[in-house]
Amino acid sequence: VGQLAPARKCRAGMLCLSGANQSDGTGSMAGAAGQQQSGPCPAGSYCPSGASAPTACPPGTYCLEGQVAPFPCEVGTYNPLPSQTSCRTCPAGYLCQPAGLTDYTRGVVCPVGHYC
């Protein structure tokens, strides 16, 4: 007997490939024993609900495994590259703000009379 219920979207934070029968990472494609067809979205990318392919985290953000959406780099950090799992610490002489910076030179230069 085949599938009786309509197909459901893959859970947010999970990646479901063609033939997946679960969205919790335990499903496998019929006839392909041990071949995993669903699992957590890989680190460096994010997977909204229904994802069939991971989306690379854009610069200014970072993504951990199983993430639904990218996190912006916190104040004091920046990230110039896509697909990262962390952000870089702002170098001396700069204030990396606001959050989500892709280039520390677009932040704030430490003001005269202060040090950063």
N, CA, C and O of each residue as an XYZ file, in Angstrom:
464
protein
N       0.856     -1.175      0.000
C       0.000      0.000      0.000
C       0.894      1.228      0.000
O       1.864      1.293      0.755
N       0.581      2.180     -0.825
C       1.364      3.405     -0.917
C       0.941      4.431      0.110
O       0.125      4.155      0.990
N       1.500      5.602     -0.013
C       1.212      6.727      0.876
C      -0.260      7.098      0.766
O      -0.771      7.305     -0.335
N      -0.946      7.184      1.911
C      -2.365      7.527      1.912
C      -2.613      8.977      2.283
O      -3.640      9.545      1.909
N      -1.691      9.580      3.008
C      -1.835     10.981      3.414
C      -1.010     11.853      2.476
O      -0.037     11.378      1.889
N      -1.385     13.119      2.327
C      -0.593     14.011      1.471
C       0.799     14.226      2.057
O       1.002     14.114      3.266
N       1.734     14.531      1.197
C       3.103     14.799      1.636
C       3.111     16.003      2.574
O       2.366     16.964      2.385
N       3.967     15.927      3.586
C       4.098     17.029      4.537
C       5.447     17.696      4.328
O       6.400     17.070      3.865
N       5.513     18.978      4.675
C       6.764     19.715      4.565
C       7.774     19.178      5.562
O       7.420     18.745      6.658
N       9.017     19.214      5.169
C      10.113     18.852      6.064
C      10.137     19.861      7.215
O       9.902     21.051      7.007
N      10.421     19.381      8.421
C      10.492     20.273      9.585
C      11.554     21.343      9.385
O      12.584     21.103      8.757
N      11.290     22.519      9.925
C      12.271     23.603      9.887
C      13.545     23.154     10.584
O      13.494     22.512     11.634
N      14.694     23.494      9.996
C      15.985     23.105     10.541
C      16.453     21.746     10.064
O      17.562     21.315     10.381
N      15.594     21.059      9.287
C      15.936     19.740      8.749
C      16.005     19.827      7.231
O      15.398     20.703      6.615
N      16.751     18.910      6.646
C      16.887     18.819      5.210
C      16.293     17.487      4.778
O      16.691     16.442      5.292
N      15.351     17.506      3.846
C      14.707     16.280      3.367
C      14.973     16.130      1.877
O      14.522     16.948      1.075
N      15.701     15.094      1.510
C      16.001     14.815      0.112
C      14.873     13.996     -0.496
O      13.984     13.535      0.221
N      14.901     13.814     -1.791
C      13.882     13.042     -2.482
C      13.807     11.632     -1.909
O      14.830     10.969     -1.737
N      12.607     11.185     -1.617
C      12.407      9.853     -1.067
C      12.399      9.797      0.441
O      12.234      8.718      1.011
N      12.569     10.917      1.104
C      12.570     10.922      2.573
C      11.197     10.512      3.087
O      10.174     10.921      2.538
N      11.176      9.699      4.146
C       9.896      9.297      4.726
C       9.742      9.797      6.159
O       8.731      9.512      6.800
N      10.696     10.514      6.658
C      10.660     11.145      7.984
C      11.430     12.454      7.883
O      12.278     12.605      7.003
N      11.143     13.408      8.781
C      11.928     14.641      8.768
C      12.714     14.801     10.063
O      13.056     15.914     10.462
N      12.997     13.671     10.716
C      13.754     13.751     11.971
C      15.142     13.150     11.865
O      15.814     12.975     12.881
N      15.590     12.829     10.649
C      16.915     12.270     10.447
C      16.957     10.757     10.505
O      18.023     10.168     10.320
N      15.808     10.098     10.762
C      15.792      8.641     10.851
C      15.261      7.996      9.587
O      15.404      6.786      9.408
N      14.656      8.767      8.716
C      14.046      8.196      7.513
C      15.069      7.773      6.489
O      16.143      8.365      6.389
N      14.738      6.754      5.733
C      15.597      6.347      4.627
C      14.721      6.019      3.433
O      13.535      5.727      3.587
N      15.294      6.067      2.259
C      14.554      5.797      1.038
C      14.346      4.288      0.900
O      15.269      3.508      1.131
N      13.154      3.888      0.531
C      12.841      2.465      0.377
C      13.821      1.819     -0.592
O      14.077      2.352     -1.672
N      14.361      0.685     -0.210
C      15.278     -0.050     -1.068
C      16.707      0.432     -0.989
O      17.579     -0.121     -1.660
N      16.970      1.441     -0.192
C      18.336      1.952     -0.055
C      18.707      1.906      1.419
O      18.890      2.943      2.055
N      18.815      0.708      1.949
C      19.080      0.514      3.377
C      20.281      1.330      3.831
O      21.348      1.298      3.218
N      20.081      2.049      4.899
C      21.157      2.828      5.490
C      21.428      4.162      4.832
O      22.214      4.955      5.352
N      20.801      4.427      3.709
C      21.021      5.706      3.033
C      20.109      6.753      3.657
O      18.889      6.694      3.511
N      20.710      7.708      4.352
C      19.924      8.715      5.058
C      19.389      9.749      4.075
O      20.145     10.321      3.290
N      18.079      9.984      4.123
C      17.435     10.929      3.225
C      16.948     12.188      3.941
O      16.445     13.113      3.304
N      17.099     12.219      5.260
C      16.756     13.427      6.001
C      17.702     13.545      7.184
O      18.235     12.551      7.677
N      17.898     14.764      7.622
C      18.776     15.004      8.754
C      18.864     16.480      9.032
O      18.263     17.289      8.324
N      19.617     16.843     10.069
C      19.744     18.259     10.409
C      20.401     19.042      9.281
O      21.270     18.528      8.577
N      19.989     20.255      9.124
C      20.616     21.136      8.150
C      22.097     21.266      8.522
O      22.409     21.443      9.700
N      23.014     21.184      7.560
C      24.437     21.240      7.897
C      24.875     22.609      8.419
O      24.316     23.641      8.048
N      25.882     22.594      9.282
C      26.454     23.832      9.815
C      26.931     24.705      8.652
O      27.430     24.196      7.648
N      26.775     26.018      8.795
C      27.147     26.944      7.738
C      26.012     27.236      6.780
O      26.161     28.037      5.857
N      24.867     26.580      6.997
C      23.692     26.796      6.156
C      22.441     26.741      7.020
O      22.496     26.370      8.192
N      21.313     27.114      6.426
C      20.042     27.052      7.143
C      18.987     26.417      6.258
O      19.096     26.418      5.032
N      17.955     25.870      6.907
C      16.891     25.157      6.196
C      15.530     25.566      6.750
O      15.130     25.086      7.810
N      14.807     26.449      6.045
C      13.445     26.756      6.473
C      12.553     25.537      6.265
O      12.967     24.572      5.622
N      11.367     25.568      6.786
C      10.418     24.470      6.640
C      10.244     24.116      5.166
O      10.055     25.000      4.330
N      10.307     22.819      4.846
C      10.124     22.350      3.484
C      11.385     22.379      2.641
O      11.312     22.201      1.425
N      12.544     22.599      3.257
C      13.791     22.703      2.486
C      14.164     21.376      1.837
O      14.119     20.323      2.474
N      14.532     21.444      0.561
C      15.049     20.271     -0.134
C      16.538     20.429     -0.412
O      17.194     19.502     -0.888
N      17.067     21.618     -0.110
C      18.496     21.895     -0.237
C      18.854     22.960      0.795
O      18.052     23.857      1.054
N      20.043     22.877      1.386
C      20.442     23.902      2.350
C      20.722     25.228      1.651
O      21.129     25.254      0.490
N      20.501     26.324      2.369
C      20.812     27.659      1.874
C      22.028     28.163      2.640
O      22.035     28.152      3.871
N      23.049     28.600      1.925
C      24.273     29.092      2.567
C      23.970     30.332      3.402
O      23.247     31.223      2.957
N      24.517     30.387      4.602
C      24.382     31.591      5.427
C      25.121     32.726      4.743
O      26.264     32.547      4.322
N      24.501     33.886      4.624
C      25.150     35.006      3.935
C      26.203     35.684      4.824
O      26.190     35.508      6.042
N      27.109     36.456      4.219
C      28.052     37.243      5.016
C      27.289     38.101      6.030
O      26.162     38.525      5.777
N      27.913     38.346      7.165
C      27.277     39.119      8.235
C      26.459     38.252      9.172
O      25.872     38.752     10.132
N      26.416     36.931      8.895
C      25.656     35.991      9.713
C      26.485     34.740      9.964
O      27.581     34.587      9.427
N      25.940     33.842     10.795
C      26.534     32.517     10.999
C      25.413     31.524     11.228
O      24.313     31.903     11.632
N      25.690     30.244     10.969
C      24.687     29.191     11.120
C      25.305     27.961     11.766
O      26.383     27.511     11.376
N      24.614     27.433     12.748
C      24.990     26.187     13.394
C      24.173     25.062     12.780
O      23.233     25.330     12.032
N      24.499     23.823     13.072
C      23.762     22.685     12.538
C      22.295     22.746     12.956
O      21.985     23.059     14.105
N      21.397     22.448     12.023
C      19.967     22.386     12.317
C      19.287     23.735     12.421
O      18.217     23.842     13.019
N      19.883     24.757     11.856
C      19.344     26.101     11.989
C      18.251     26.396     10.964
O      18.340     25.982      9.808
N      17.220     27.114     11.402
C      16.079     27.489     10.572
C      16.365     28.765      9.782
O      15.922     28.899      8.641
N      17.097     29.696     10.378
C      17.440     30.976      9.765
C      18.804     31.402     10.292
O      19.197     30.987     11.382
N      19.532     32.220      9.539
C      20.855     32.646     10.005
C      20.755     33.614     11.193
O      19.800     34.381     11.314
N      21.767     33.554     12.060
C      21.902     34.518     13.156
C      22.806     35.649     12.680
O      23.844     35.378     12.076
N      22.444     36.918     12.934
C      23.365     38.009     12.578
C      24.567     37.995     13.531
O      24.444     37.623     14.697
N      25.709     38.401     13.021
C      26.887     38.530     13.887
C      26.567     39.546     14.982
O      25.975     40.592     14.719
N      26.964     39.226     16.201
C      26.700     40.107     17.325
C      27.551     41.376     17.228
O      28.557     41.403     16.518
N      27.142     42.422     17.943
C      27.955     43.632     18.056
C      29.318     43.204     18.599
O      29.394     42.405     19.533
N      30.387     43.732     18.018
C      31.747     43.356     18.409
C      32.348     42.284     17.520
O      33.508     41.908     17.687
N      31.541     41.780     16.554
C      32.021     40.768     15.614
C      31.570     41.121     14.201
O      30.703     41.973     14.009
N      32.172     40.453     13.213
C      31.800     40.643     11.807
C      32.093     39.346     11.062
O      32.781     38.468     11.582
N      31.571     39.227      9.845
C      31.813     38.038      9.038
C      31.765     38.411      7.557
O      30.695     38.732      7.039
N      32.916     38.373      6.866
C      32.942     38.738      5.448
C      32.591     37.596      4.494
O      32.436     37.828      3.295
N      32.464     36.369      5.003
C      32.304     35.206      4.131
C      30.950     34.508      4.304
O      30.349     34.581      5.376
N      30.471     33.832      3.252
C      29.252     33.019      3.392
C      29.572     31.679      4.047
O      30.736     31.292      4.152
N      28.546     30.984      4.480
C      28.637     29.600      4.982
C      29.516     29.442      6.217
O      30.234     28.449      6.336
N      29.474     30.389      7.122
C      30.316     30.328      8.315
C      29.527     29.863      9.540
O      28.310     30.033      9.614
N      30.248     29.272     10.502
C      29.643     28.788     11.749
C      29.931     29.710     12.922
O      29.467     29.455     14.033
N      30.688     30.776     12.695
C      30.967     31.762     13.737
C      31.369     33.063     13.061
O      31.593     33.111     11.852
N      31.455     34.112     13.863
C      31.864     35.418     13.350
C      33.242     35.754     13.912
O      33.656     35.202     14.931
N      33.938     36.648     13.251
C      35.282     37.065     13.661
C      35.196     38.206     14.668
O      34.285     39.031     14.613
N      36.154     38.242     15.585
C      36.226     39.328     16.561
C      36.705     40.593     15.862
O      37.623     40.552     15.042
N      36.084     41.704     16.189
C      36.450     42.993     15.617
C      37.897     43.330     16.013
O      38.264     43.142     17.173
N      38.729     43.824     15.080
C      40.107     44.148     15.428
C      40.212     45.409     16.301
O      39.294     46.227     16.360
N      41.340     45.530     16.960
C      41.603     46.705     17.808
C      41.456     47.982     16.981
O      41.847     48.029     15.814
N      40.889     49.008     17.601
C      40.717     50.292     16.937
C      39.358     50.475     16.276
O      39.055     51.552     15.763
N      38.535     49.422     16.287
C      37.209     49.487     15.665
C      36.141     48.993     16.630
O      36.389     48.129     17.470
N      34.956     49.557     16.490
C      33.770     49.062     17.180
C      32.887     48.435     16.107
O      32.340     49.147     15.265
N      32.748     47.149     16.129
C      31.914     46.487     15.121
C      30.454     46.584     15.541
O      29.933     45.722     16.248
N      29.823     47.633     15.099
C      28.402     47.837     15.321
C      27.851     48.616     14.155
O      28.549     49.464     13.601
N      26.635     48.358     13.769
C      25.615     47.519     14.393
C      25.889     46.037     14.157
O      26.884     45.668     13.534
N      24.994     45.196     14.663
C      25.081     43.748     14.457
C      24.950     43.436     12.969
O      24.350     44.205     12.217
N      25.516     42.301     12.548
C      25.376     41.849     11.175
C      26.382     42.443     10.202
O      26.145     42.433      8.994
N      27.501     42.961     10.704
C      28.494     43.559      9.807
C      29.202     42.507      8.955
O      29.467     41.392      9.405
N      29.500     42.893      7.713
C      30.272     42.031      6.817
C      31.718     42.519      6.704
O      32.592     41.765      6.273
N      31.975     43.760      7.082
C      33.301     44.371      6.966
C      33.510     45.286      8.169
O      32.757     46.239      8.365
N      34.534     44.996      8.976
C      34.741     45.793     10.190
C      35.005     47.262      9.886
O      34.734     48.118     10.728
N      35.536     47.578      8.683
C      35.793     48.987      8.359
C      34.495     49.755      8.127
O      34.505     50.983      8.052
N      33.372     49.033      8.012
C      32.066     49.695      7.895
C      31.445     49.939      9.263
O      30.357     50.505      9.376
N      32.155     49.502     10.302
C      31.718     49.749     11.669
C      32.134     51.158     12.069
O      32.224     52.052     11.228
N      32.381     51.342     13.333
C      32.744     52.652     13.874
C      34.215     52.636     14.252
O      34.657     51.745     14.977
N      34.981     53.612     13.770
C      36.370     53.751     14.189
C      36.338     54.271     15.621
O      35.534     55.139     15.961
N      37.208     53.740     16.442
C      37.244     54.144     17.845
C      37.424     55.663     17.922
O      38.350     56.197     17.311
N      36.560     56.370     18.659
C      36.603     57.836     18.685
C      37.863     58.386     19.374
O      38.472     57.728     20.217
N      38.226     59.606     18.988
C      39.369     60.309     19.585
C      39.161     60.406     21.086
O      38.062     60.708     21.549
N      40.220     60.148     21.845
C      40.134     60.217     23.295
C      39.709     58.902     23.938
O      39.579     58.820     25.159
N      39.495     57.882     23.127
C      39.090     56.558     23.611
C      39.957     55.482     22.974
O      40.656     55.744     21.996
N      39.914     54.300     23.512
C      40.567     53.164     22.855
C      39.595     52.000     22.797
O      38.698     51.865     23.629
N      39.796     51.191     21.821
C      38.895     50.060     21.592
C      39.705     48.780     21.418
O      39.133     47.710     21.214
